[in-house]
Amino acid sequence: MRSAWTLVLALLAGAHISVFAQSTGTVTGTVKSAATQEALVGATVRIEGTKLGGYTNSKGEFT
């Protein structure tokens, strides 16, 4: 019986940790040419170390 309680507590502790590891948020910004300061349309924006990303719009903005 004691090992069953140990397993239950271990599973609950693991679930608690994984909830905090999945934080969410929004990243926004504008991509411009360093030379001309013009908006870069269709530029790829990625979050390093993840598979998350997107593209800039007609104003060089991304969300």
mmCIF file of the N, C-alpha and C atoms, coordinates in Angstrom:
data_MODEL
# 
_entry.id   MODEL 
# 
loop_
_atom_site.group_PDB 
_atom_site.id 
_atom_site.type_symbol 
_atom_site.label_atom_id 
_atom_site.label_alt_id 
_atom_site.label_comp_id 
_atom_site.label_asym_id 
_atom_site.label_entity_id 
_atom_site.label_seq_id 
_atom_site.pdbx_PDB_ins_code 
_atom_site.Cartn_x 
_atom_site.Cartn_y 
_atom_site.Cartn_z 
_atom_site.occupancy 
_atom_site.B_iso_or_equiv 
_atom_site.pdbx_formal_charge 
_atom_site.auth_seq_id 
_atom_site.auth_comp_id 
_atom_site.auth_asym_id 
_atom_site.auth_atom_id 
_atom_site.pdbx_PDB_model_num 
ATOM 1   N N  . MET A 1 1  ? 0.824  -1.197 0.000   1.00 0.00 ? 1  MET A N  1 
ATOM 2   C CA . MET A 1 1  ? 0.000  0.000  0.000   1.00 0.00 ? 1  MET A CA 1 
ATOM 3   C C  . MET A 1 1  ? 0.864  1.255  0.000   1.00 0.00 ? 1  MET A C  1 
ATOM 4   N N  . ARG A 1 2  ? 1.984  1.190  0.712   1.00 0.00 ? 2  ARG A N  1 
ATOM 5   C CA . ARG A 1 2  ? 2.858  2.357  0.791   1.00 0.00 ? 2  ARG A CA 1 
ATOM 6   C C  . ARG A 1 2  ? 3.430  2.715  -0.584  1.00 0.00 ? 2  ARG A C  1 
ATOM 7   N N  . SER A 1 3  ? 3.790  1.708  -1.377  1.00 0.00 ? 3  SER A N  1 
ATOM 8   C CA . SER A 1 3  ? 4.342  1.983  -2.704  1.00 0.00 ? 3  SER A CA 1 
ATOM 9   C C  . SER A 1 3  ? 3.288  2.574  -3.633  1.00 0.00 ? 3  SER A C  1 
ATOM 10  N N  . ALA A 1 4  ? 2.020  2.233  -3.428  1.00 0.00 ? 4  ALA A N  1 
ATOM 11  C CA . ALA A 1 4  ? 0.944  2.816  -4.232  1.00 0.00 ? 4  ALA A CA 1 
ATOM 12  C C  . ALA A 1 4  ? 0.824  4.308  -3.946  1.00 0.00 ? 4  ALA A C  1 
ATOM 13  N N  . TRP A 1 5  ? 0.902  4.692  -2.680  1.00 0.00 ? 5  TRP A N  1 
ATOM 14  C CA . TRP A 1 5  ? 0.838  6.106  -2.320  1.00 0.00 ? 5  TRP A CA 1 
ATOM 15  C C  . TRP A 1 5  ? 2.058  6.862  -2.852  1.00 0.00 ? 5  TRP A C  1 
ATOM 16  N N  . THR A 1 6  ? 3.202  6.223  -2.812  1.00 0.00 ? 6  THR A N  1 
ATOM 17  C CA . THR A 1 6  ? 4.412  6.845  -3.344  1.00 0.00 ? 6  THR A CA 1 
ATOM 18  C C  . THR A 1 6  ? 4.253  7.105  -4.837  1.00 0.00 ? 6  THR A C  1 
ATOM 19  N N  . LEU A 1 7  ? 3.685  6.156  -5.557  1.00 0.00 ? 7  LEU A N  1 
ATOM 20  C CA . LEU A 1 7  ? 3.455  6.323  -6.988  1.00 0.00 ? 7  LEU A CA 1 
ATOM 21  C C  . LEU A 1 7  ? 2.472  7.453  -7.256  1.00 0.00 ? 7  LEU A C  1 
ATOM 22  N N  . VAL A 1 8  ? 1.386  7.504  -6.503  1.00 0.00 ? 8  VAL A N  1 
ATOM 23  C CA . VAL A 1 8  ? 0.389  8.566  -6.672  1.00 0.00 ? 8  VAL A CA 1 
ATOM 24  C C  . VAL A 1 8  ? 1.015  9.932  -6.417  1.00 0.00 ? 8  VAL A C  1 
ATOM 25  N N  . LEU A 1 9  ? 1.777  10.062 -5.357  1.00 0.00 ? 9  LEU A N  1 
ATOM 26  C CA . LEU A 1 9  ? 2.425  11.339 -5.049  1.00 0.00 ? 9  LEU A CA 1 
ATOM 27  C C  . LEU A 1 9  ? 3.432  11.731 -6.128  1.00 0.00 ? 9  LEU A C  1 
ATOM 28  N N  . ALA A 1 10 ? 4.164  10.764 -6.649  1.00 0.00 ? 10 ALA A N  1 
ATOM 29  C CA . ALA A 1 10 ? 5.132  11.047 -7.711  1.00 0.00 ? 10 ALA A CA 1 
ATOM 30  C C  . ALA A 1 10 ? 4.427  11.525 -8.975  1.00 0.00 ? 10 ALA A C  1 
ATOM 31  N N  . LEU A 1 11 ? 3.310  10.902 -9.322  1.00 0.00 ? 11 LEU A N  1 
ATOM 32  C CA . LEU A 1 11 ? 2.552  11.324 -10.504 1.00 0.00 ? 11 LEU A CA 1 
ATOM 33  C C  . LEU A 1 11 ? 1.983  12.729 -10.328 1.00 0.00 ? 11 LEU A C  1 
ATOM 34  N N  . LEU A 1 12 ? 1.465  13.025 -9.155  1.00 0.00 ? 12 LEU A N  1 
ATOM 35  C CA . LEU A 1 12 ? 0.935  14.365 -8.897  1.00 0.00 ? 12 LEU A CA 1 
ATOM 36  C C  . LEU A 1 12 ? 2.034  15.419 -8.954  1.00 0.00 ? 12 LEU A C  1 
ATOM 37  N N  . ALA A 1 13 ? 3.191  15.108 -8.421  1.00 0.00 ? 13 ALA A N  1 
ATOM 38  C CA . ALA A 1 13 ? 4.312  16.050 -8.461  1.00 0.00 ? 13 ALA A CA 1 
ATOM 39  C C  . ALA A 1 13 ? 4.756  16.282 -9.897  1.00 0.00 ? 13 ALA A C  1 
ATOM 40  N N  . GLY A 1 14 ? 4.803  15.234 -10.696 1.00 0.00 ? 14 GLY A N  1 
ATOM 41  C CA . GLY A 1 14 ? 5.186  15.367 -12.099 1.00 0.00 ? 14 GLY A CA 1 
ATOM 42  C C  . GLY A 1 14 ? 4.184  16.191 -12.887 1.00 0.00 ? 14 GLY A C  1 
ATOM 43  N N  . ALA A 1 15 ? 2.895  16.007 -12.626 1.00 0.00 ? 15 ALA A N  1 
ATOM 44  C CA . ALA A 1 15 ? 1.861  16.786 -13.305 1.00 0.00 ? 15 ALA A CA 1 
ATOM 45  C C  . ALA A 1 15 ? 1.972  18.254 -12.935 1.00 0.00 ? 15 ALA A C  1 
ATOM 46  N N  . HIS A 1 16 ? 2.290  18.535 -11.697 1.00 0.00 ? 16 HIS A N  1 
ATOM 47  C CA . HIS A 1 16 ? 2.434  19.910 -11.223 1.00 0.00 ? 16 HIS A CA 1 
ATOM 48  C C  . HIS A 1 16 ? 3.571  20.619 -11.959 1.00 0.00 ? 16 HIS A C  1 
ATOM 49  N N  . ILE A 1 17 ? 4.679  19.944 -12.142 1.00 0.00 ? 17 ILE A N  1 
ATOM 50  C CA . ILE A 1 17 ? 5.834  20.533 -12.827 1.00 0.00 ? 17 ILE A CA 1 
ATOM 51  C C  . ILE A 1 17 ? 5.521  20.784 -14.293 1.00 0.00 ? 17 ILE A C  1 
ATOM 52  N N  . SER A 1 18 ? 4.853  19.852 -14.972 1.00 0.00 ? 18 SER A N  1 
ATOM 53  C CA . SER A 1 18 ? 4.582  20.019 -16.397 1.00 0.00 ? 18 SER A CA 1 
ATOM 54  C C  . SER A 1 18 ? 3.606  21.155 -16.669 1.00 0.00 ? 18 SER A C  1 
ATOM 55  N N  . VAL A 1 19 ? 2.722  21.465 -15.740 1.00 0.00 ? 19 VAL A N  1 
ATOM 56  C CA . VAL A 1 19 ? 1.798  22.582 -15.917 1.00 0.00 ? 19 VAL A CA 1 
ATOM 57  C C  . VAL A 1 19 ? 2.567  23.894 -16.004 1.00 0.00 ? 19 VAL A C  1 
ATOM 58  N N  . PHE A 1 20 ? 3.572  24.075 -15.170 1.00 0.00 ? 20 PHE A N  1 
ATOM 59  C CA . PHE A 1 20 ? 4.338  25.305 -15.190 1.00 0.00 ? 20 PHE A CA 1 
ATOM 60  C C  . PHE A 1 20 ? 5.283  25.382 -16.380 1.00 0.00 ? 20 PHE A C  1 
ATOM 61  N N  . ALA A 1 21 ? 5.655  24.268 -16.954 1.00 0.00 ? 21 ALA A N  1 
ATOM 62  C CA . ALA A 1 21 ? 6.574  24.256 -18.088 1.00 0.00 ? 21 ALA A CA 1 
ATOM 63  C C  . ALA A 1 21 ? 5.888  24.691 -19.374 1.00 0.00 ? 21 ALA A C  1 
ATOM 64  N N  . GLN A 1 22 ? 4.576  24.773 -19.384 1.00 0.00 ? 22 GLN A N  1 
ATOM 65  C CA . GLN A 1 22 ? 3.841  25.104 -20.591 1.00 0.00 ? 22 GLN A CA 1 
ATOM 66  C C  . GLN A 1 22 ? 3.272  26.514 -20.532 1.00 0.00 ? 22 GLN A C  1 
ATOM 67  N N  . SER A 1 23 ? 4.090  27.479 -20.167 1.00 0.00 ? 23 SER A N  1 
ATOM 68  C CA . SER A 1 23 ? 3.610  28.848 -20.117 1.00 0.00 ? 23 SER A CA 1 
ATOM 69  C C  . SER A 1 23 ? 3.387  29.365 -21.533 1.00 0.00 ? 23 SER A C  1 
ATOM 70  N N  . THR A 1 24 ? 2.482  30.311 -21.664 1.00 0.00 ? 24 THR A N  1 
ATOM 71  C CA . THR A 1 24 ? 2.156  30.864 -22.973 1.00 0.00 ? 24 THR A CA 1 
ATOM 72  C C  . THR A 1 24 ? 2.375  32.364 -22.968 1.00 0.00 ? 24 THR A C  1 
ATOM 73  N N  . GLY A 1 25 ? 2.435  32.925 -24.146 1.00 0.00 ? 25 GLY A N  1 
ATOM 74  C CA . GLY A 1 25 ? 2.599  34.356 -24.291 1.00 0.00 ? 25 GLY A CA 1 
ATOM 75  C C  . GLY A 1 25 ? 2.521  34.738 -25.754 1.00 0.00 ? 25 GLY A C  1 
ATOM 76  N N  . THR A 1 26 ? 2.689  36.006 -26.023 1.00 0.00 ? 26 THR A N  1 
ATOM 77  C CA . THR A 1 26 ? 2.648  36.517 -27.386 1.00 0.00 ? 26 THR A CA 1 
ATOM 78  C C  . THR A 1 26 ? 3.907  37.317 -27.650 1.00 0.00 ? 26 THR A C  1 
ATOM 79  N N  . VAL A 1 27 ? 4.498  37.067 -28.799 1.00 0.00 ? 27 VAL A N  1 
ATOM 80  C CA . VAL A 1 27 ? 5.678  37.814 -29.226 1.00 0.00 ? 27 VAL A CA 1 
ATOM 81  C C  . VAL A 1 27 ? 5.263  38.659 -30.418 1.00 0.00 ? 27 VAL A C  1 
ATOM 82  N N  . THR A 1 28 ? 5.524  39.960 -30.353 1.00 0.00 ? 28 THR A N  1 
ATOM 83  C CA . THR A 1 28 ? 5.181  40.854 -31.457 1.00 0.00 ? 28 THR A CA 1 
ATOM 84  C C  . THR A 1 28 ? 6.379  41.723 -31.803 1.00 0.00 ? 28 THR A C  1 
ATOM 85  N N  . GLY A 1 29 ? 6.384  42.250 -33.008 1.00 0.00 ? 29 GLY A N  1 
ATOM 86  C CA . GLY A 1 29 ? 7.468  43.130 -33.408 1.00 0.00 ? 29 GLY A CA 1 
ATOM 87  C C  . GLY A 1 29 ? 7.385  43.504 -34.867 1.00 0.00 ? 29 GLY A C  1 
ATOM 88  N N  . THR A 1 30 ? 8.405  44.201 -35.328 1.00 0.00 ? 30 THR A N  1 
ATOM 89  C CA . THR A 1 30 ? 8.507  44.637 -36.716 1.00 0.00 ? 30 THR A CA 1 
ATOM 90  C C  . THR A 1 30 ? 9.900  44.318 -37.221 1.00 0.00 ? 30 THR A C  1 
ATOM 91  N N  . VAL A 1 31 ? 9.976  43.822 -38.457 1.00 0.00 ? 31 VAL A N  1 
ATOM 92  C CA . VAL A 1 31 ? 11.262 43.514 -39.076 1.00 0.00 ? 31 VAL A CA 1 
ATOM 93  C C  . VAL A 1 31 ? 11.506 44.536 -40.174 1.00 0.00 ? 31 VAL A C  1 
ATOM 94  N N  . LYS A 1 32 ? 12.654 45.238 -40.066 1.00 0.00 ? 32 LYS A N  1 
ATOM 95  C CA . LYS A 1 32 ? 13.011 46.259 -41.056 1.00 0.00 ? 32 LYS A CA 1 
ATOM 96  C C  . LYS A 1 32 ? 14.408 46.006 -41.585 1.00 0.00 ? 32 LYS A C  1 
ATOM 97  N N  . SER A 1 33 ? 14.651 46.488 -42.787 1.00 0.00 ? 33 SER A N  1 
ATOM 98  C CA . SER A 1 33 ? 15.979 46.402 -43.382 1.00 0.00 ? 33 SER A CA 1 
ATOM 99  C C  . SER A 1 33 ? 16.934 47.296 -42.602 1.00 0.00 ? 33 SER A C  1 
ATOM 100 N N  . ALA A 1 34 ? 18.108 46.783 -42.292 1.00 0.00 ? 34 ALA A N  1 
ATOM 101 C CA . ALA A 1 34 ? 19.103 47.588 -41.578 1.00 0.00 ? 34 ALA A CA 1 
ATOM 102 C C  . ALA A 1 34 ? 19.604 48.730 -42.451 1.00 0.00 ? 34 ALA A C  1 
ATOM 103 N N  . ALA A 1 35 ? 19.659 48.514 -43.748 1.00 0.00 ? 35 ALA A N  1 
ATOM 104 C CA . ALA A 1 35 ? 20.200 49.526 -44.665 1.00 0.00 ? 35 ALA A CA 1 
ATOM 105 C C  . ALA A 1 35 ? 19.206 50.635 -44.970 1.00 0.00 ? 35 ALA A C  1 
ATOM 106 N N  . THR A 1 36 ? 17.933 50.272 -45.220 1.00 0.00 ? 36 THR A N  1 
ATOM 107 C CA . THR A 1 36 ? 16.957 51.263 -45.687 1.00 0.00 ? 36 THR A CA 1 
ATOM 108 C C  . THR A 1 36 ? 15.854 51.573 -44.688 1.00 0.00 ? 36 THR A C  1 
ATOM 109 N N  . GLN A 1 37 ? 15.754 50.794 -43.612 1.00 0.00 ? 37 GLN A N  1 
ATOM 110 C CA . GLN A 1 37 ? 14.683 50.928 -42.613 1.00 0.00 ? 37 GLN A CA 1 
ATOM 111 C C  . GLN A 1 37 ? 13.297 50.644 -43.192 1.00 0.00 ? 37 GLN A C  1 
ATOM 112 N N  . GLU A 1 38 ? 13.228 50.015 -44.368 1.00 0.00 ? 38 GLU A N  1 
ATOM 113 C CA . GLU A 1 38 ? 11.944 49.628 -44.953 1.00 0.00 ? 38 GLU A CA 1 
ATOM 114 C C  . GLU A 1 38 ? 11.488 48.304 -44.341 1.00 0.00 ? 38 GLU A C  1 
ATOM 115 N N  . ALA A 1 39 ? 10.166 48.134 -44.240 1.00 0.00 ? 39 ALA A N  1 
ATOM 116 C CA . ALA A 1 39 ? 9.602  46.897 -43.694 1.00 0.00 ? 39 ALA A CA 1 
ATOM 117 C C  . ALA A 1 39 ? 9.942  45.723 -44.601 1.00 0.00 ? 39 ALA A C  1 
ATOM 118 N N  . LEU A 1 40 ? 10.279 44.590 -43.989 1.00 0.00 ? 40 LEU A N  1 
ATOM 119 C CA . LEU A 1 40 ? 10.550 43.373 -44.754 1.00 0.00 ? 40 LEU A CA 1 
ATOM 120 C C  . LEU A 1 40 ? 9.285  42.518 -44.773 1.00 0.00 ? 40 LEU A C  1 
ATOM 121 N N  . VAL A 1 41 ? 8.667  42.433 -45.938 1.00 0.00 ? 41 VAL A N  1 
ATOM 122 C CA . VAL A 1 41 ? 7.421  41.697 -46.118 1.00 0.00 ? 41 VAL A CA 1 
ATOM 123 C C  . VAL A 1 41 ? 7.726  40.212 -46.312 1.00 0.00 ? 41 VAL A C  1 
ATOM 124 N N  . GLY A 1 42 ? 7.013  39.353 -45.600 1.00 0.00 ? 42 GLY A N  1 
ATOM 125 C CA . GLY A 1 42 ? 7.163  37.908 -45.760 1.00 0.00 ? 42 GLY A CA 1 
ATOM 126 C C  . GLY A 1 42 ? 8.409  37.322 -45.123 1.00 0.00 ? 42 GLY A C  1 
ATOM 127 N N  . ALA A 1 43 ? 9.058  38.062 -44.238 1.00 0.00 ? 43 ALA A N  1 
ATOM 128 C CA . ALA A 1 43 ? 10.247 37.544 -43.552 1.00 0.00 ? 43 ALA A CA 1 
ATOM 129 C C  . ALA A 1 43 ? 9.833  36.460 -42.554 1.00 0.00 ? 43 ALA A C  1 
ATOM 130 N N  . THR A 1 44 ? 10.642 35.430 -42.431 1.00 0.00 ? 44 THR A N  1 
ATOM 131 C CA . THR A 1 44 ? 10.376 34.355 -41.476 1.00 0.00 ? 44 THR A CA 1 
ATOM 132 C C  . THR A 1 44 ? 10.869 34.764 -40.096 1.00 0.00 ? 44 THR A C  1 
ATOM 133 N N  . VAL A 1 45 ? 10.012 34.598 -39.104 1.00 0.00 ? 45 VAL A N  1 
ATOM 134 C CA . VAL A 1 45 ? 10.361 34.899 -37.713 1.00 0.00 ? 45 VAL A CA 1 
ATOM 135 C C  . VAL A 1 45 ? 10.181 33.605 -36.922 1.00 0.00 ? 45 VAL A C  1 
ATOM 136 N N  . ARG A 1 46 ? 11.229 33.191 -36.205 1.00 0.00 ? 46 ARG A N  1 
ATOM 137 C CA . ARG A 1 46 ? 11.156 31.950 -35.427 1.00 0.00 ? 46 ARG A CA 1 
ATOM 138 C C  . ARG A 1 46 ? 11.666 32.172 -34.018 1.00 0.00 ? 46 ARG A C  1 
ATOM 139 N N  . ILE A 1 47 ? 11.127 31.387 -33.093 1.00 0.00 ? 47 ILE A N  1 
ATOM 140 C CA . ILE A 1 47 ? 11.606 31.400 -31.718 1.00 0.00 ? 47 ILE A CA 1 
ATOM 141 C C  . ILE A 1 47 ? 12.653 30.304 -31.607 1.00 0.00 ? 47 ILE A C  1 
ATOM 142 N N  . GLU A 1 48 ? 13.873 30.706 -31.349 1.00 0.00 ? 48 GLU A N  1 
ATOM 143 C CA . GLU A 1 48 ? 14.999 29.775 -31.298 1.00 0.00 ? 48 GLU A CA 1 
ATOM 144 C C  . GLU A 1 48 ? 14.762 28.680 -30.265 1.00 0.00 ? 48 GLU A C  1 
ATOM 145 N N  . GLY A 1 49 ? 15.083 27.469 -30.653 1.00 0.00 ? 49 GLY A N  1 
ATOM 146 C CA . GLY A 1 49 ? 14.933 26.341 -29.746 1.00 0.00 ? 49 GLY A CA 1 
ATOM 147 C C  . GLY A 1 49 ? 13.537 25.743 -29.720 1.00 0.00 ? 49 GLY A C  1 
ATOM 148 N N  . THR A 1 50 ? 12.642 26.249 -30.572 1.00 0.00 ? 50 THR A N  1 
ATOM 149 C CA . THR A 1 50 ? 11.276 25.717 -30.653 1.00 0.00 ? 50 THR A CA 1 
ATOM 150 C C  . THR A 1 50 ? 10.914 25.506 -32.118 1.00 0.00 ? 50 THR A C  1 
ATOM 151 N N  . LYS A 1 51 ? 9.717  25.006 -32.330 1.00 0.00 ? 51 LYS A N  1 
ATOM 152 C CA . LYS A 1 51 ? 9.192  24.872 -33.689 1.00 0.00 ? 51 LYS A CA 1 
ATOM 153 C C  . LYS A 1 51 ? 8.186  25.985 -33.986 1.00 0.00 ? 51 LYS A C  1 
ATOM 154 N N  . LEU A 1 52 ? 8.159  27.009 -33.146 1.00 0.00 ? 52 LEU A N  1 
ATOM 155 C CA . LEU A 1 52 ? 7.203  28.101 -33.293 1.00 0.00 ? 52 LEU A CA 1 
ATOM 156 C C  . LEU A 1 52 ? 7.759  29.184 -34.200 1.00 0.00 ? 52 LEU A C  1 
ATOM 157 N N  . GLY A 1 53 ? 6.883  29.784 -34.998 1.00 0.00 ? 53 GLY A N  1 
ATOM 158 C CA . GLY A 1 53 ? 7.321  30.865 -35.864 1.00 0.00 ? 53 GLY A CA 1 
ATOM 159 C C  . GLY A 1 53 ? 6.185  31.363 -36.731 1.00 0.00 ? 53 GLY A C  1 
ATOM 160 N N  . GLY A 1 54 ? 6.518  32.289 -37.605 1.00 0.00 ? 54 GLY A N  1 
ATOM 161 C CA . GLY A 1 54 ? 5.533  32.858 -38.512 1.00 0.00 ? 54 GLY A CA 1 
ATOM 162 C C  . GLY A 1 54 ? 6.213  33.759 -39.519 1.00 0.00 ? 54 GLY A C  1 
ATOM 163 N N  . TYR A 1 55 ? 5.407  34.580 -40.185 1.00 0.00 ? 55 TYR A N  1 
ATOM 164 C CA . TYR A 1 55 ? 5.906  35.470 -41.224 1.00 0.00 ? 55 TYR A CA 1 
ATOM 165 C C  . TYR A 1 55 ? 5.437  36.891 -40.953 1.00 0.00 ? 55 TYR A C  1 
ATOM 166 N N  . THR A 1 56 ? 6.173  37.853 -41.476 1.00 0.00 ? 56 THR A N  1 
ATOM 167 C CA . THR A 1 56 ? 5.770  39.247 -41.335 1.00 0.00 ? 56 THR A CA 1 
ATOM 168 C C  . THR A 1 56 ? 4.689  39.578 -42.359 1.00 0.00 ? 56 THR A C  1 
ATOM 169 N N  . ASN A 1 57 ? 3.858  40.556 -42.021 1.00 0.00 ? 57 ASN A N  1 
ATOM 170 C CA . ASN A 1 57 ? 2.795  40.986 -42.929 1.00 0.00 ? 57 ASN A CA 1 
ATOM 171 C C  . ASN A 1 57 ? 3.305  42.083 -43.867 1.00 0.00 ? 57 ASN A C  1 
ATOM 172 N N  . SER A 1 58 ? 2.391  42.773 -44.537 1.00 0.00 ? 58 SER A N  1 
ATOM 173 C CA . SER A 1 58 ? 2.763  43.799 -45.518 1.00 0.00 ? 58 SER A CA 1 
ATOM 174 C C  . SER A 1 58 ? 3.429  45.015 -44.885 1.00 0.00 ? 58 SER A C  1 
ATOM 175 N N  . LYS A 1 59 ? 3.333  45.147 -43.560 1.00 0.00 ? 59 LYS A N  1 
ATOM 176 C CA . LYS A 1 59 ? 3.987  46.252 -42.850 1.00 0.00 ? 59 LYS A CA 1 
ATOM 177 C C  . LYS A 1 59 ? 5.246  45.788 -42.122 1.00 0.00 ? 59 LYS A C  1 
ATOM 178 N N  . GLY A 1 60 ? 5.627  44.527 -42.313 1.00 0.00 ? 60 GLY A N  1 
ATOM 179 C CA . GLY A 1 60 ? 6.798  43.980 -41.628 1.00 0.00 ? 60 GLY A CA 1 
ATOM 180 C C  . GLY A 1 60 ? 6.523  43.568 -40.195 1.00 0.00 ? 60 GLY A C  1 
ATOM 181 N N  . GLU A 1 61 ? 5.249  43.526 -39.810 1.00 0.00 ? 61 GLU A N  1 
ATOM 182 C CA . GLU A 1 61 ? 4.869  43.202 -38.430 1.00 0.00 ? 61 GLU A CA 1 
ATOM 183 C C  . GLU A 1 61 ? 4.604  41.706 -38.276 1.00 0.00 ? 61 GLU A C  1 
ATOM 184 N N  . PHE A 1 62 ? 4.869  41.195 -37.081 1.00 0.00 ? 62 PHE A N  1 
ATOM 185 C CA . PHE A 1 62 ? 4.564  39.797 -36.771 1.00 0.00 ? 62 PHE A CA 1 
ATOM 186 C C  . PHE A 1 62 ? 3.992  39.699 -35.372 1.00 0.00 ? 62 PHE A C  1 
ATOM 187 N N  . THR A 1 63 ? 3.194  38.651 -35.170 1.00 0.00 ? 63 THR A N  1 
ATOM 188 C CA . THR A 1 63 ? 2.614  38.356 -33.855 1.00 0.00 ? 63 THR A CA 1 
ATOM 189 C C  . THR A 1 63 ? 2.710  36.875 -33.608 1.00 0.00 ? 63 THR A C  1 
# 
